[in-house]
Every structure is written in structure tokens, then in C-alpha cells.
């Protein structure tokens, strides 16, 4: 039997929430660990479903992966299989990130086409085109991508048509062991990529331009295992700040770098939400009423698409009409239908959503259509009248460590309940 999250709205939140390590960083660190023999140690690992899936992917190719609390030890000395199987990769898109490291280390990879949340096509053509430019031969059949470079990879000048996070990461991990120099232009600049570069440098990689749109990689003959601590999860931090804006007397969120949330904090200010920043501590309280604002998602340092659903939940109770423009994923407004069940007034016009603020939301049974949309429905439930039950919570468990426990710890009336609704992992 699956689980659901039950929320009774109207409780005032107060206290401190410590965010976990970044989901969108640690999965890439785990993939990078297979580039070197020996034991790599990663601290600050969030205990979420996606981490468990990635661990099993690495075990299937021969790595030994063990957890001690929030520390993962990965011994890649025995990595010998070049195949990441369908039953795992189909459940999580980030599994595709073993493609580059496997080709770089073994000269060959066979990886199932990736799965993940149904928020848009998120094609991997940029990954494959870049690997081809590095000298890999690519072919696809029977649901698998096969890449081979029996004589190794060679440096190349690569221009990405879009600053894809996944493609930038995959090509970085492939290029570190390629012969010569690789230049990646129009590279993604997210903090999680910068954190991956720090880990790769600790392993002996020679990388310049991290955090800019042009990254240069000078290939090295081999890498060594390393120890690294994952950055705090900026999206979890942003999610909890919105929770505080909706329902808190005073809520402090700590453990993430506020500079990674500059535009999120700016937009919260525009909406009438004051966030006090003290080092890595951010304190927020609910305003009398939110001001309507316009939000447009863009690659970093633009407004993160992973924060768009949470902001829609907040703006659903603003004093006026807001416009949200989604420029990254074409299907990311699916959760709006569930928010409407709670009384929100939302009109979707292509990749724009017009959110007309209402006085109050009403609790209702809803389903999480994806990871961030699911979290946003929990936030909406905190501020709604009555009871909200969020089903299909496997989406939420993919990316938030103990969301229910953390919210309950600051006063929310939230708990796990049994659900008869089932679903497959996304």
C-alpha cells in the first residue's frame, strides 16, 4: 500500500529547518566517483529515493556503495560492466549521467533511455552530440544508448545549443580523461555544476571557467579517489522559505548558500515577503497578504524552474493577478490542475499561467504530478482551510529528505497516512 501526506491547514510555523545536501549535486558526484579507482567519500548525502537508485546503478556496474548516515563511500576499483540497466535508469533521469564517465573510463557504455518526472521532453540529444564531438560513436536501439570510444576520447570545441545542466555535467565528466583540451561554450552555470567541478578537481581534474558560460577542460591521464562535502540544497531551502511565507510566525532555514537563491529572494521581496539573511541562515515570516508579481523561469542565474510550482502556490493567495512564464520545461504546469481543486484561480495560456489571487485555499484530496509540484501542494495545504491529502508521494520522496518530519518539527499539522492509490516511480 502506498503512502499519502495529510495536512491540516492553519497551523502557525515557528523554529528552524536544516536543509539537506543538494539532490541535484550529489547524484552527479556519485556518477563521477566511477572515474577513479579507490574509495571516494561523499559527505552531506541526502537520504532520498533518487540517491538509493543511483547507488544501485553503481552497484550494477561493479562499484561498492555503502552509507553511514549522510556519508556515502564509493569504491569504484572493481567497475567493469559498461551497462546501466533499464529497470533502474527508467526510474530516474539522472542515471544518464553515468554515460560520460563509463565511456571515459571503460571506452564503452550501454545505458537505457532515461526516465524521470513527466514535466517535458528533456531530450538528451545535446549529451550525445557532445560525446560524438569528443570522438565517441553513438547508436541507439531497443531502448538503449550505446557509446564506444575504444581508442579513448579526444578534446573538442563544443557549443551547446541550450545551457543544459545534464549535458554540461556529462561532457565535463567525459572530458576530464580525454586527450587534449575540451572547451564547452554556452555551458550551464548552476551552483551544483560548480560543486561537481570542485569534486572533480579534488580527484585531479584540470578545469577552468567553472561558473561561467565557457568551461575549459585539460584532459589528464587518470584521476584519483577523493573526499568531498555536498553543498546545501538551494531548492529545498527555497521550498521551506515559501512554506514560511505562507504559514510562519518566524521560520529560519539554514544550511544553504543564500547567494544561490538571489533571484528567488528578490522575487519574494517583490511579493512583500521579507527574508533576513545571516550567513547561511535565512529567516522569513508570513506577510498580511502577498503582492502579485510576474515570474519567468530561465537557466541559472535566472529564476529556477524547480521553484516555479512553489511560487504558484504562494501567488494563488496574492492580492491581485500574477503571471508566471515557464521557459524551461513545456509541461511544468500540470500541477496547476491539482491546485485548482483547492480553489486556486489559474488560467494556462501556452507557456504562461495567469494566477488570480484568492482570499483562501480549501483543503482537498490531490495528487503530486511530479517532484516540485508535489512539494508545492504540501505547501498549499499548510495555508488552506481544512484537510489536504497529497497522494502519489513517491515523487516527493525522490527529492526531499524527511519533508514531513521537518515541517512537523516546526509546528505543521502534517503526517504520513496510508493510501490506496498506487503509482510507478518517476
C-alpha positions in Angstrom: 0.0 0.0 0.0 1.4 3.4 -0.9 1.6 6.5 1.4 0.0 9.9 1.3 0.7 13.1 3.2 -2.2 14.6 5.2 -2.0 18.2 6.1 -4.4 20.2 8.3 -4.0 23.9 7.4 -4.0 26.9 9.6 -1.2 26.0 12.0 1.5 28.6 12.5 5.1 27.5 11.9 8.0 28.6 14.1 11.5 27.3 14.5 14.5 26.2 12.4 14.7 23.8 9.5 18.2 22.5 8.4 18.3 21.7 4.7 19.9 18.5 3.4 22.6 18.2 0.8 21.7 19.1 -2.7 19.9 16.4 -4.7 20.9 17.9 -8.0 24.6 17.8 -6.9 25.1 14.5 -5.1 23.7 12.3 -7.9 26.4 13.7 -10.2 29.1 13.3 -7.6 28.2 9.7 -7.2 28.4 9.2 -11.0 31.8 11.0 -11.1 33.2 8.6 -8.4 33.4 5.8 -11.0 36.1 7.8 -12.9 38.8 6.7 -10.5 39.9 3.6 -8.7 39.8 3.6 -4.9 37.5 4.8 -2.3 35.7 8.2 -2.7 33.9 9.6 0.3 30.9 12.0 -0.1 29.5 13.8 3.0 26.2 15.5 3.3 24.3 12.9 1.2 20.5 13.3 1.4 18.7 10.0 2.1 16.2 10.2 -0.7 14.9 7.7 -3.2 17.0 9.1 -6.1 20.2 8.5 -4.1 19.2 4.9 -3.5 18.5 4.4 -7.2 21.9 5.9 -8.2 23.6 3.7 -5.6 22.1 0.6 -7.2 23.1 1.8 -10.7 26.7 2.0 -9.5 26.5 -1.4 -7.8 25.2 -3.0 -11.1 28.3 -1.8 -12.9 30.6 -3.2 -10.2 31.1 -0.4 -7.6 30.8 -1.0 -3.9 28.5 1.7 -2.4 27.8 2.0 1.3 26.1 4.5 3.5 26.8 5.6 7.1 24.2 8.2 7.9 24.7 11.1 5.5 28.1 9.8 4.3 28.5 7.6 1.2 31.6 5.6 0.4 32.0 4.5 -3.2 34.8 2.1 -4.1 35.0 2.1 -7.9 38.1 -0.2 -8.1 36.0 -3.1 -9.5 33.9 -1.2 -12.0 33.9 -3.4 -15.1 30.4 -3.5 -16.5 29.5 -0.8 -19.0 25.8 -1.3 -18.9 23.3 0.7 -16.8 20.1 -1.4 -17.0 16.6 -0.3 -17.9 14.9 -1.2 -14.7 16.9 1.4 -12.8 17.6 4.1 -15.4 14.0 4.2 -16.5 13.0 5.4 -13.0 15.4 8.4 -12.7 16.7 10.7 -15.4 20.0 11.5 -13.6 21.1 7.9 -14.3 22.0 9.0 -17.8 25.0 10.8 -16.2 26.9 7.5 -15.9 27.2 7.6 -19.7 30.1 10.1 -19.9 32.1 8.5 -17.0 31.7 5.0 -18.4 32.9 5.9 -21.9 35.8 7.9 -20.4 36.9 5.1 -18.1 36.0 1.9 -20.0 35.8 3.1 -23.6 32.2 1.9 -23.8 28.8 2.4 -22.3 25.3 1.0 -22.8 22.7 3.0 -20.9 18.9 2.7 -21.0 17.0 5.7 -22.2 16.3 7.7 -19.0 13.1 8.3 -17.2 12.1 10.9 -14.6 9.3 13.3 -13.8 6.9 13.9 -16.7 7.5 17.7 -16.9 8.6 17.9 -20.6 10.7 16.1 -23.2 14.1 17.0 -21.8 15.8 15.4 -24.7 19.4 14.1 -24.4 20.5 15.0 -27.9 22.9 17.6 -26.5 24.6 14.9 -24.4 25.0 12.6 -27.4 26.1 15.3 -29.9 28.8 16.4 -27.4 30.1 12.9 -26.9 30.3 12.4 -30.6 32.4 15.5 -30.9 34.7 14.0 -28.3 35.1 11.0 -30.5 32.5 8.6 -29.3 30.4 6.5 -31.7 26.8 6.6 -30.7 23.9 4.4 -31.7 20.6 3.6 -30.2 18.4 0.5 -30.3 15.9 -1.4 -28.2 15.6 1.4 -25.7 19.3 1.7 -25.1 22.1 4.2 -26.0 25.4 2.6 -26.9 28.6 4.7 -26.9 32.0 3.5 -27.7 35.5 5.0 -27.9 37.9 2.1 -28.0 40.9 4.4 -28.6 39.7 6.9 -26.0 38.2 10.3 -26.2 39.8 13.4 -27.6 39.4 17.1 -26.7 37.0 19.1 -28.8 35.3 22.6 -29.0 31.7 22.1 -28.1 28.9 24.7 -28.4 25.7 23.7 -26.6 22.5 24.9 -28.3 21.0 25.3 -24.8 22.8 25.6 -21.5 21.7 22.1 -20.5 22.7 21.2 -16.9 22.8 17.4 -17.7 24.7 17.8 -20.9 27.3 20.1 -19.3 27.8 17.7 -16.5 28.0 14.6 -18.7 30.5 16.3 -21.0 32.6 17.5 -18.1 32.9 14.0 -16.7 33.8 12.6 -20.1 36.3 15.3 -21.0 38.4 15.1 -17.8 40.0 11.9 -19.1 40.1 12.8 -22.8 43.3 13.5 -24.6 44.0 17.3 -25.1 41.7 20.2 -24.3 37.9 20.5 -24.4 36.1 23.8 -24.5 32.4 23.8 -23.7 30.6 27.0 -24.7 27.1 28.0 -23.6 27.7 25.8 -20.6 25.2 25.7 -17.7 26.3 27.7 -14.7 24.3 26.2 -11.8 25.8 26.0 -8.3 25.5 22.2 -8.5 27.8 22.2 -11.6 30.3 24.3 -9.7 30.2 21.8 -6.9 30.8 19.0 -9.3 33.8 20.8 -10.6 35.2 21.1 -7.1 34.8 17.4 -6.6 36.5 16.6 -10.0 39.3 19.0 -9.1 39.8 17.1 -5.8 40.1 14.0 -8.0 42.9 15.6 -10.0 40.9 17.1 -12.9 42.2 20.3 -14.6 39.1 22.5 -15.2 38.9 26.3 -15.8 35.9 28.6 -16.0 33.6 27.0 -13.5 30.5 29.1 -13.0 30.9 30.8 -16.4 29.4 30.0 -19.8 32.8 28.8 -21.1 34.4 25.9 -19.4 37.8 24.6 -20.4 38.9 21.1 -19.5 42.5 19.9 -19.9 42.4 16.1 -20.0 44.6 14.2 -17.6 45.7 10.5 -17.9 44.0 9.4 -14.7 42.0 10.6 -11.7 42.3 9.6 -8.0 39.5 9.0 -5.5 38.6 12.0 -3.3 36.6 13.2 -0.3 34.0 15.9 -0.7 31.1 17.6 1.1 28.0 18.3 -0.9 26.5 21.9 -1.0 23.2 22.6 0.7 20.1 22.1 -1.4 19.0 25.6 -2.6 15.7 24.2 -3.9 14.8 22.6 -0.6 15.8 25.9 1.1 13.6 27.9 -1.3 10.7 25.4 -0.7 10.9 25.9 3.0 11.1 29.7 2.7 7.9 29.6 0.7 6.4 27.4 3.5 7.4 30.1 6.0 6.0 32.9 3.8 2.6 31.0 3.7 2.3 29.9 7.3 5.1 31.0 9.7 5.3 33.4 12.6 9.1 33.2 12.2 10.8 30.3 10.3 14.6 30.0 9.9 16.1 28.0 7.1 19.7 27.1 7.4 22.4 25.2 5.6 22.1 26.6 2.0 24.1 29.4 0.5 21.8 32.5 0.1 23.8 33.7 -2.9 22.4 30.6 -4.8 18.9 32.0 -4.2 19.4 35.7 -5.1 16.6 35.9 -7.6 14.3 33.8 -5.5 14.9 36.1 -2.6 14.4 39.1 -4.8 11.1 37.9 -6.1 9.9 37.1 -2.6 10.8 40.7 -1.6 8.8 41.9 -4.6 5.8 39.9 -3.3 6.0 41.5 0.1 8.0 38.8 1.9 11.0 39.9 3.9 13.8 37.4 4.4 16.5 38.3 6.9 19.9 36.7 5.9 22.6 36.0 8.4 25.4 33.8 6.9 23.7 30.6 5.8 20.6 31.4 8.0 17.5 32.8 6.3 14.5 33.9 8.4 11.0 34.5 7.0 7.6 35.2 8.3 4.2 35.5 6.6 3.0 38.9 5.4 -0.5 40.2 5.7 -1.1 39.5 2.0 1.2 38.8 -0.9 1.6 41.3 -3.7 1.1 40.0 -7.2 4.3 39.7 -9.3 5.5 38.3 -12.6 8.0 35.4 -12.7 9.8 34.0 -15.7 11.9 30.8 -15.4 15.4 30.7 -17.0 18.6 28.8 -16.7 20.8 29.9 -13.7 21.3 32.6 -12.7 17.7 33.2 -13.8 14.7 32.1 -11.7 14.8 28.4 -11.2 12.2 26.2 -12.9 12.3 24.0 -9.8 10.9 26.9 -7.7 8.1 27.8 -10.1 5.4 25.5 -8.6 6.1 26.6 -5.1 5.7 30.2 -6.2 2.5 29.4 -8.0 1.1 28.0 -4.7 2.2 31.3 -2.9 0.8 33.6 -5.6 -2.5 31.7 -5.6 -3.4 33.7 -2.4 -1.9 37.0 -3.5 -3.8 40.2 -3.6 -4.2 40.5 -7.4 -3.1 38.8 -10.6 0.3 37.3 -11.2 1.8 35.9 -14.4 4.2 33.0 -14.5 6.1 32.2 -17.7 7.8 28.8 -17.9 10.7 28.9 -20.4 12.5 25.7 -19.4 10.0 22.7 -19.4 6.9 22.7 -21.5 4.8 20.5 -19.2 5.5 22.0 -15.9 2.1 23.5 -15.3 0.4 20.1 -14.8 0.2 20.6 -11.1 -2.0 23.7 -11.6 -5.0 21.4 -12.2 -4.5 20.0 -8.7 -4.1 23.4 -7.2 -7.4 24.4 -8.8 -9.0 21.6 -6.8 -8.0 23.6 -3.7 -9.8 26.7 -5.0 -7.0 28.4 -6.9 -7.9 30.6 -9.9 -5.4 29.7 -12.6 -5.6 30.0 -16.4 -2.9 28.4 -18.6 -2.1 30.0 -21.9 0.7 28.0 -23.6 3.8 28.5 -21.5 2.2 31.3 -19.4 0.0 30.9 -16.4 -2.2 33.7 -15.1 -2.7 33.3 -11.4 -5.6 35.4 -9.9 -5.2 35.5 -6.2 -8.0 34.3 -4.0 -8.6 35.0 -0.3 -8.1 31.4 0.9 -7.5 27.9 -0.5 -9.6 25.0 0.7 -8.2 21.6 1.6 -8.8 18.8 -0.9 -7.5 15.4 -2.0 -4.9 16.0 -4.6 -2.1 14.0 -6.3 1.5 15.0 -6.8 2.2 15.0 -10.6 5.9 15.5 -10.2 8.6 16.2 -7.5 8.3 20.0 -7.2 4.6 20.1 -7.9 4.1 17.6 -5.1 6.0 19.8 -2.7 4.0 22.8 -3.7 0.8 21.0 -3.0 2.0 20.3 0.5 2.9 24.0 0.9 -0.6 24.9 -0.3 -2.1 22.6 2.3 -0.3 24.4 5.1 -2.2 27.6 4.2 -5.5 26.1 3.2 -8.7 25.7 5.3 -9.3 22.2 6.4 -7.6 19.0 5.4 -5.5 18.3 2.3 -4.3 14.8 1.4 -1.5 14.6 -1.2 -1.2 11.3 -3.0 1.4 9.8 -5.3 4.1 10.9 -2.8 6.8 8.8 -4.3 7.5 11.9 -6.4 8.2 13.9 -3.3 10.3 11.2 -1.7 12.6 11.2 -4.8 14.0 14.6 -3.8 13.1 15.8 -0.3 14.6 14.1 2.7 12.0 13.8 5.5 9.8 16.7 4.3 7.0 15.6 6.7 9.3 15.3 9.7 10.9 18.7 9.0 7.6 20.5 8.7 6.1 18.7 11.7 9.2 19.8 13.7 8.3 23.5 13.2 4.6 23.1 14.1 2.9 21.9 11.0 0.0 19.5 11.3 1.3 17.1 8.8 1.7 13.3 8.8 2.0 10.2 6.7 -1.1 8.2 6.1 -1.8 5.0 4.2 -3.2 5.5 0.7 -4.9 3.0 -1.6 -3.7 5.0 -4.6 -0.6 3.5 -6.3 1.8 4.6 -8.9 5.1 3.9 -10.6 8.3 5.8 -9.8 9.1 8.8 -12.0 
